[in-house]
Each structure stands twice: as structure tokens, then as C-alpha cells.
Amino acid sequence: MKDIQEELDMTDEIFANPIHPYTRSLLSAIPHPNHRFEKTRVALSYDKEDR
């Protein structure tokens, strides 16, 4: 299986406006330093088969 680059842009732009669902799921998995926000955070999932 070949790896495919899903999204390419400046780092700030990817963090501010992720377009691809896989990128969104990766960014949603990053823990937030504020424990109050972290309790309500929902991590997104990405299933390549749903594409």
C-alpha cells in the first residue's frame, strides 16, 4: 500500500483550518492544556473506508 499525502499548506493554516477529515482527526487528538476544556473535548475519528 502506498502512502498518500492528504494535506499540504503552511503549518499555521493547517492548524487554523484543517480541510481533510484525517487532519481534523489528528488535530482533535492533541490534548488541551486547560483541564476544563479537555473534559469537554471530543476526539474525532477517521475511517479511510468511509471516503
URURDA-V90444 format. One record per residue. N is the residue number from 1. SS is DSSP state (H for helix, E for strand, C for the rest). Layout:
n=[N & N]
ss=[SS & SS]
//
This chain:
n=[1 & 2 & 3 & 4 & 5 & 6 & 7 & 8 & 9 & 10 & 11 & 12 & 13 & 14 & 15 & 16 & 17 & 18 & 19 & 20 & 21 & 22 & 23 & 24 & 25 & 26 & 27 & 28 & 29 & 30 & 31 & 32 & 33 & 34 & 35 & 36 & 37 & 38 & 39 & 40 & 41 & 42 & 43 & 44 & 45 & 46 & 47 & 48 & 49 & 50 & 51]
ss=[C & C & C & C & C & C & C & C & C & C & H & H & H & H & H & H & C & C & C & C & H & H & H & H & H & H & H & H & C & C & C & C & C & C & H & H & H & H & H & H & C & C & C & C & C & C & C & H & H & H & C]
//
